[in-house]
Amino acid sequence: MTNRFAQLATFEDPFTLTVTEGEEPHAGPGQVRVRVAAVGLNPLDWKVASNPHTAEGFGVSAPTGFGGDMAGTVDEVGDGTEGFAVGDRVFGQAGLGQAAAQYVVIDHPEKDLVHTPDKLSDEVAAGLPIVALTADGALTTIGLTKGDTLLIGGAAGGVGTITVQLAARMGATVIGTASEGNHEYLRSLGAIPTTYGPGLADRVRKLAPTINAALDLNGTQTAEAAVELGVAPGRIGVIAAGDDAPAGVQRTGMVKATDGALSRIADLVADGDIVLPIQQVFPLDQIQDAVTLQRGGHVRGKVIVRI
């Protein structure tokens, strides 16, 4: 048998993905093989694909595959592997540049995979890993507590969608920035919406007398507004600020997530306590179109590729 997968020949912007066939991989000792059902796209995927320096920083070399988050079913278990059996539904991370394929081999399943709740679809599960871990890590980094008022920049995207709901469940008041077309969506998640852009601090002042914490999921604009609003830098988190973050703010990401966060959040989604909307599902042959949509920056929730 062969393995159909998305391939990236070179890191450039714009980049081109082709669907090709290669040799079918097999699970070795300590590994499992997953028959992939769905892949969740993330900004990290196209940022790596479009910039050779970013790719080098993540240890990815061309030619490579595409995507990291996926869900599917274990169909091979290597010798000495514990905790997984053939037929188990799983989701997690296949390794950056590996997920968009019929079959992927997971080197460290005990670390990179969790079992998929019965009530969770493969499409939604595939969309969860990075956004759930990043959201949990961000809230942990800034020490959010009940009664806080939290400003979130970029609240309607995948990470923002989960972060808003987790923060609201913790008892925080959430103000989220998004384009006007996403304001009703943010209200449905439990956030007070406002627009991004110049004058953000003034708009936020009219919505809440005091802001205790902030998360900037897009760049630096929200972090800068939070400083202007008097938020202590140690309670401001950024995930994509580059070298331009205000002094003293906290850099965060999925590596800051607490143990078991992915399983806990998956259970909340499976039970309907929080939601992760799917903007659109594409077949593997249309993965380039999926990336174009995801990269456009106005997606609610996630873009998924069905394998």
C-alpha positions as CSV (number, residue, x, y, z in Angstrom):
1,M,0.0,0.0,0.0
2,T,1.0,3.6,-0.5
3,N,0.6,6.7,1.6
4,R,-1.1,9.8,0.1
5,F,0.1,13.0,1.7
6,A,0.5,16.7,1.2
7,Q,4.0,17.7,0.3
8,L,5.9,21.0,0.5
9,A,8.9,21.1,-1.8
10,T,10.4,24.4,-0.6
11,F,9.8,27.1,1.9
12,E,8.6,30.2,0.2
13,D,5.8,32.8,0.1
14,P,3.5,32.0,-1.6
15,F,4.1,28.3,-1.1
16,T,2.6,25.3,-3.1
17,L,1.3,22.1,-1.6
18,T,1.0,19.0,-3.8
19,V,-0.7,15.8,-2.9
20,T,1.6,12.9,-3.7
21,E,2.1,9.2,-2.8
22,G,5.0,7.6,-0.9
23,E,5.9,4.4,0.9
24,E,3.5,3.4,3.6
25,P,5.2,3.9,7.1
26,H,5.0,1.3,9.9
27,A,5.1,1.4,13.6
28,G,8.4,0.4,15.3
29,P,9.1,-0.3,18.9
30,G,7.5,2.2,21.2
31,Q,5.5,3.8,18.3
32,V,2.0,3.6,17.0
33,R,0.7,4.2,13.5
34,V,-2.5,6.3,13.1
35,R,-4.8,6.1,10.1
36,V,-5.6,9.8,9.9
37,A,-9.2,10.9,9.5
38,A,-8.8,14.7,9.8
39,V,-6.2,17.4,10.2
40,G,-6.7,20.7,11.9
41,L,-4.9,23.7,10.4
42,N,-3.1,26.3,12.4
43,P,-1.3,29.6,11.7
44,L,2.0,27.9,12.6
45,D,1.6,25.6,9.6
46,W,1.7,28.3,7.0
47,K,4.2,30.5,8.9
48,V,6.7,27.6,8.8
49,A,5.9,26.8,5.1
50,S,6.3,30.4,4.0
51,N,9.6,31.2,5.7
52,P,12.8,29.2,5.6
53,H,14.1,30.9,8.7
54,T,11.0,30.0,10.7
55,A,11.2,26.4,9.4
56,E,14.9,26.2,10.4
57,G,13.9,27.4,13.9
58,F,11.5,24.6,14.3
59,G,13.9,22.0,12.9
60,V,11.8,21.4,9.7
61,S,13.7,20.8,6.4
62,A,12.4,20.5,2.9
63,P,10.9,18.5,1.3
64,T,8.4,18.0,4.1
65,G,4.7,17.3,4.7
66,F,2.2,19.8,6.2
67,G,0.2,20.2,9.4
68,G,0.7,19.0,12.9
69,D,-2.7,18.5,14.5
70,M,-4.7,15.4,13.6
71,A,-7.2,12.8,14.7
72,G,-7.8,9.2,13.5
73,T,-7.6,5.6,14.6
74,V,-4.6,3.5,15.7
75,D,-4.0,0.7,13.2
76,E,-0.5,-0.5,14.3
77,V,1.1,-0.7,17.7
78,G,4.8,-1.3,18.0
79,D,6.5,-3.6,20.4
80,G,6.7,-2.3,24.0
81,T,4.1,0.4,23.4
82,E,1.7,0.8,26.3
83,G,-1.7,2.5,26.6
84,F,-2.8,2.1,23.0
85,A,-4.4,-0.7,21.0
86,V,-5.4,-1.2,17.4
87,G,-8.8,0.4,16.9
88,D,-8.4,3.2,19.5
89,R,-9.6,6.6,18.3
90,V,-7.0,9.1,19.1
91,F,-6.0,12.7,18.5
92,G,-3.0,14.9,19.1
93,Q,0.1,16.0,17.3
94,A,1.9,14.1,14.6
95,G,5.0,16.4,14.5
96,L,5.1,19.6,12.6
97,G,4.9,19.0,8.9
98,Q,3.6,15.4,9.2
99,A,-0.1,15.3,9.8
100,A,-1.7,15.7,6.4
101,A,-1.3,12.1,5.3
102,Q,-3.2,8.9,5.2
103,Y,-0.9,7.3,7.8
104,V,1.4,8.8,10.4
105,V,3.8,7.2,12.8
106,I,3.9,8.7,16.3
107,D,7.2,8.3,18.0
108,H,6.0,9.2,21.5
109,P,2.3,8.4,21.7
110,E,2.3,8.6,25.5
111,K,3.2,12.3,25.1
112,D,1.6,13.3,21.8
113,L,-1.7,11.4,21.7
114,V,-4.8,11.2,23.8
115,H,-7.9,9.1,23.4
116,T,-10.8,10.7,21.7
117,P,-14.0,10.9,23.7
118,D,-16.8,8.9,22.2
119,K,-19.0,11.9,21.6
120,L,-16.3,13.9,19.9
121,S,-16.0,13.8,16.1
122,D,-12.7,13.3,14.4
123,E,-13.0,16.8,12.7
124,V,-13.5,18.6,16.0
125,A,-10.8,16.5,17.7
126,A,-8.3,17.3,15.0
127,G,-8.9,21.0,15.6
128,L,-8.2,20.9,19.3
129,P,-4.5,20.2,20.1
130,I,-2.7,23.5,19.5
131,V,-5.7,25.7,20.3
132,A,-6.6,23.9,23.5
133,L,-3.0,23.6,24.8
134,T,-2.3,27.2,23.9
135,A,-5.4,28.5,25.6
136,D,-4.8,26.6,28.8
137,G,-1.1,27.7,28.8
138,A,-2.0,31.3,28.3
139,L,-4.5,31.4,31.1
140,T,-2.1,29.6,33.4
141,T,0.7,32.0,32.5
142,I,-1.2,35.1,33.5
143,G,-2.7,33.5,36.6
144,L,-6.4,34.2,35.7
145,T,-8.7,33.9,38.6
146,K,-12.4,34.3,39.3
147,G,-13.5,37.9,39.3
148,D,-10.7,39.1,36.9
149,T,-11.6,41.2,33.9
150,L,-9.6,39.8,30.9
151,L,-8.9,41.6,27.6
152,I,-8.3,39.2,24.7
153,G,-7.0,40.3,21.4
154,G,-7.9,38.1,18.4
155,A,-10.8,36.5,20.3
156,A,-12.7,34.9,17.4
157,G,-10.0,32.6,16.1
158,G,-9.3,29.1,17.2
159,V,-7.2,29.9,20.2
160,G,-9.4,32.8,21.1
161,T,-12.6,30.7,20.9
162,I,-11.3,28.3,23.5
163,T,-9.7,30.9,25.7
164,V,-12.8,33.0,25.9
165,Q,-14.9,30.1,27.0
166,L,-12.4,28.7,29.5
167,A,-12.0,32.2,31.1
168,A,-15.7,32.7,31.3
169,R,-16.1,29.3,33.0
170,M,-13.5,30.4,35.5
171,G,-15.7,33.3,36.5
172,A,-13.8,36.1,34.7
173,T,-15.4,38.9,32.7
174,V,-14.0,38.7,29.2
175,I,-13.7,41.5,26.6
176,G,-12.6,40.3,23.2
177,T,-11.5,42.1,20.0
178,A,-12.7,41.0,16.6
179,S,-14.1,42.4,13.4
180,E,-17.7,43.7,13.7
181,G,-18.9,40.6,11.8
182,N,-17.7,38.4,14.6
183,H,-19.2,40.4,17.5
184,E,-22.4,38.4,17.9
185,Y,-20.2,35.2,17.7
186,L,-18.1,36.5,20.7
187,R,-21.3,37.3,22.6
188,S,-22.4,33.7,22.1
189,L,-19.1,32.5,23.6
190,G,-19.5,34.7,26.7
191,A,-17.4,37.7,25.8
192,I,-18.1,41.4,25.5
193,P,-17.0,42.3,21.9
194,T,-15.1,45.4,20.7
195,T,-13.2,46.2,17.5
196,Y,-9.5,46.2,17.2
197,G,-7.4,49.0,15.8
198,P,-6.4,52.5,16.9
199,G,-8.2,53.7,20.0
200,L,-8.6,50.3,21.5
201,A,-7.7,51.4,25.1
202,D,-10.4,54.1,24.9
203,R,-13.0,51.7,23.8
204,V,-12.2,49.2,26.5
205,R,-12.4,51.9,29.2
206,K,-16.0,52.4,28.2
207,L,-16.7,48.7,28.6
208,A,-15.0,48.1,32.0
209,P,-13.6,50.4,34.7
210,T,-10.7,48.1,35.4
211,I,-8.8,45.5,33.4
212,N,-6.8,43.0,35.5
213,A,-5.2,40.8,32.8
214,A,-4.8,40.6,29.0
215,L,-3.8,38.1,26.3
216,D,-2.7,39.2,22.8
217,L,-3.2,36.4,20.4
218,N,-2.3,38.3,17.2
219,G,0.7,40.6,17.8
220,T,1.2,43.5,20.1
221,Q,-1.7,45.9,19.8
222,T,-3.7,44.4,22.6
223,A,-0.7,44.1,24.8
224,E,0.2,47.7,24.3
225,A,-3.4,48.8,25.0
226,A,-3.3,46.7,28.2
227,V,-0.2,48.5,29.4
228,E,-2.0,51.8,28.6
229,L,-4.9,50.6,30.7
230,G,-2.6,49.9,33.7
231,V,-2.4,46.1,33.6
232,A,0.7,44.8,35.3
233,P,3.1,43.5,32.6
234,G,3.3,40.2,34.4
235,R,-0.4,39.7,33.8
236,I,-0.2,40.3,30.1
237,G,0.5,37.3,27.8
238,V,1.6,37.3,24.2
239,I,1.9,34.4,21.8
240,A,3.0,36.0,18.5
241,A,4.6,39.3,19.4
242,G,8.1,38.7,17.9
243,D,10.6,41.1,19.2
244,D,8.1,44.0,19.6
245,A,6.4,43.0,22.8
246,P,6.1,45.6,25.6
247,A,8.7,45.3,28.3
248,G,7.9,42.8,31.1
249,V,5.0,41.0,29.4
250,Q,4.8,37.2,29.6
251,R,5.5,35.0,26.5
252,T,3.2,32.0,26.5
253,G,2.2,29.1,24.3
254,M,1.1,25.5,24.4
255,V,4.3,24.5,26.2
256,K,2.9,26.3,29.3
257,A,-0.2,24.1,29.4
258,T,-0.9,22.1,32.5
259,D,-0.8,18.3,32.7
260,G,-3.9,16.7,31.2
261,A,-5.2,20.0,29.7
262,L,-6.0,18.5,26.3
263,S,-8.0,15.6,27.7
264,R,-9.9,17.9,30.1
265,I,-10.8,20.4,27.3
266,A,-11.8,17.6,24.9
267,D,-14.2,16.3,27.5
268,L,-15.7,19.8,27.9
269,V,-16.2,20.0,24.1
270,A,-17.6,16.4,23.9
271,D,-20.1,17.2,26.6
272,G,-21.2,20.5,25.0
273,D,-19.9,22.7,27.8
274,I,-17.7,24.6,25.4
275,V,-17.7,24.6,21.6
276,L,-15.1,24.6,18.8
277,P,-16.9,25.6,15.6
278,I,-15.6,24.3,12.3
279,Q,-15.6,27.0,9.6
280,Q,-15.2,24.5,6.7
281,V,-14.0,21.0,5.9
282,F,-11.9,20.4,2.8
283,P,-10.8,17.1,1.2
284,L,-7.0,16.5,1.1
285,D,-6.9,17.3,-2.6
286,Q,-8.0,20.8,-1.8
287,I,-5.6,21.5,1.0
288,Q,-4.2,24.5,-0.7
289,D,-7.6,26.1,-0.7
290,A,-8.0,25.2,3.0
291,V,-4.7,27.0,3.8
292,T,-5.8,30.1,1.8
293,L,-9.0,30.3,3.8
294,Q,-7.2,29.8,7.1
295,R,-4.5,32.3,6.3
296,G,-7.1,34.9,5.5
297,G,-7.4,35.7,9.2
298,H,-11.2,35.9,9.5
299,V,-12.0,32.3,10.4
300,R,-14.3,31.5,13.3
301,G,-12.9,28.5,15.0
302,K,-11.1,26.0,12.8
303,V,-10.4,24.9,9.2
304,I,-10.2,21.2,8.8
305,V,-8.8,18.9,6.1
306,R,-10.5,15.5,5.8
307,I,-8.1,12.7,4.8
